[in-house]
């Protein structure tokens, strides 16, 4: 559905995108993650045809974006980062204006407006001027504008920024409901948003893709034959366990006190937990808790970005 | 056509409902009314002086021509006022879209850049036309004092509308280059002033380069025949060329934002 090859872009001396390649299939939801200045918004601006790249190609549905821009823009919806809309117009007039730009009019436009008003929770707000709306409703309006012409591909830049938890939950459920039907590229800082809405994730740093894959695969790849355990333990003399004595332990870090809680990375071996429990018993210590932990996206993200910074 | 109407309606609504448009329209009509009143008073005072002077000489008094002097002065006043207010009318058409980010919505839609530019320009021209019609009520009101020469009035209004169209196209182009409405208005005003006074650097009636060129470039020189009730195809061509040039430069400026893509 979306194929990006060798995309690069600079702002003066600053490299924003560095020969980026990726593909997204139909119906997939891709989360673009990265620290500030990683190039996330630049990618969206290029994919929506707002900004030209310095080089590379972008294909949407097998057609070159820069050769068939107008035709392809008809099939994409976009919620920009700061969600611009016309504050002097009402919700209905903003939607009608947006629909008009996409060639919708008459009954088709009215039906489309009614659909997105219901879908985005704007019922009862149609006559209100945008300047009178809360941030949450403005964000809903931005999303409604992006969905109005029923696009195949949707680009969302920080869609939940500034929303309260209830709005965030509703919006994530709406985005999640697109899975399998529409191709979505979601750009965000919020890791939990990607975990709850996306099928795949791409982590960017300094304009480069440093990690890409589906969430479960990334977690497995990050663990690399290791398993993560949370252990609450205390030794009789109050000393710290000498974890290095256990050959299956790869690393350990203390994350809590009384009783001391450790996060242990061990070989991904079914016998590892039993060995750990037996070793603590040998030391005369008490084991309060031992549970396997899943490597979260946050661990993967931090590890990757810190690794990049070390390099 | 539907896309054009969508843009035209949105811009017209913004122009008529924005507080700035209200202030611009209000001040324009106030100044125009004051100018008309001042012209009428001056016309009366001058005619009384003239009558007294003729009476002292024992000659039958001849008064200043009503249309040639009073109505023409009023129409010249309208033309100067409307040109003075044009930068304020045109400054927000694109610069504001850039500043607030709504240009991103427009440019990521399938809308044709040319249609976008023409839609905005037509809406601004429509606003100017409404101001002109309202302002023209003052000289028409002066018709109570004498017979109006309608062809001159209508040709004058056509000339003012052509001039505003040309200048609005240039201001639209300048607005497409900046995020700041103030910069767009200031640059627009400077460019208009330059085109207005450029013939001042040349000898009247000069031919060739640079005198003839500067005279040909002057908007004032091309508007003046309209205010005298004369239609010259050369003058119409001048305003149409400047208008098309301004609109096409604006379109190109928007296309270049996308890197020339379609």
Boltz contact constraints between the chains, C-beta under 6 A:
constraints:
  - contact:
      token1: [A, 48]
      token2: [B, 108]
      max_distance: 6.0
  - contact:
      token1: [A, 50]
      token2: [B, 104]
      max_distance: 6.0
  - contact:
      token1: [A, 50]
      token2: [B, 107]
      max_distance: 6.0
  - contact:
      token1: [A, 50]
      token2: [B, 108]
      max_distance: 6.0
  - contact:
      token1: [A, 52]
      token2: [B, 259]
      max_distance: 6.0
  - contact:
      token1: [A, 66]
      token2: [B, 261]
      max_distance: 6.0
  - contact:
      token1: [A, 69]
      token2: [B, 261]
      max_distance: 6.0
  - contact:
      token1: [A, 69]
      token2: [B, 262]
      max_distance: 6.0
  - contact:
      token1: [A, 70]
      token2: [B, 110]
      max_distance: 6.0
  - contact:
      token1: [A, 70]
      token2: [B, 262]
      max_distance: 6.0
  - contact:
      token1: [A, 73]
      token2: [B, 110]
      max_distance: 6.0
  - contact:
      token1: [A, 74]
      token2: [B, 110]
      max_distance: 6.0
  - contact:
      token1: [A, 78]
      token2: [B, 108]
      max_distance: 6.0
  - contact:
      token1: [A, 80]
      token2: [B, 104]
      max_distance: 6.0
  - contact:
      token1: [A, 82]
      token2: [B, 101]
      max_distance: 6.0
  - contact:
      token1: [A, 84]
      token2: [B, 100]
      max_distance: 6.0
  - contact:
      token1: [A, 84]
      token2: [B, 101]
      max_distance: 6.0
  - contact:
      token1: [A, 84]
      token2: [B, 102]
      max_distance: 6.0
  - contact:
      token1: [A, 84]
      token2: [B, 105]
      max_distance: 6.0
  - contact:
      token1: [A, 97]
      token2: [B, 10]
      max_distance: 6.0
  - contact:
      token1: [A, 100]
      token2: [B, 6]
      max_distance: 6.0
  - contact:
      token1: [A, 101]
      token2: [B, 109]
      max_distance: 6.0
  - contact:
      token1: [A, 101]
      token2: [B, 111]
      max_distance: 6.0
  - contact:
      token1: [A, 105]
      token2: [B, 2]
      max_distance: 6.0
